[in-house]
């Protein structure tokens, strides 16, 4: 998944959980600038960061990465 698409998904799920960017960055113990860059897709997230974000959002990593959707399109 490209960084911009993942960033949009992170932002959408964050908003669904009603976290501000600051609240979510604090929850992740991450600088708000880094979270903003991830959400804009200007920085790629490592596997560890993706795991951390999915756990904080209380969703499965595969849901965040939209892997089921990709399988259907293959």
PyMOL commands that set and color helices and strands:
alter all, ss='L'
color gray80, all
select helices_A, chain A and resi 3-16+21-28+32-40+47-57+61-65+67-73
alter helices_A, ss='H'
color red, helices_A
deselect
rebuild
show_as cartoon
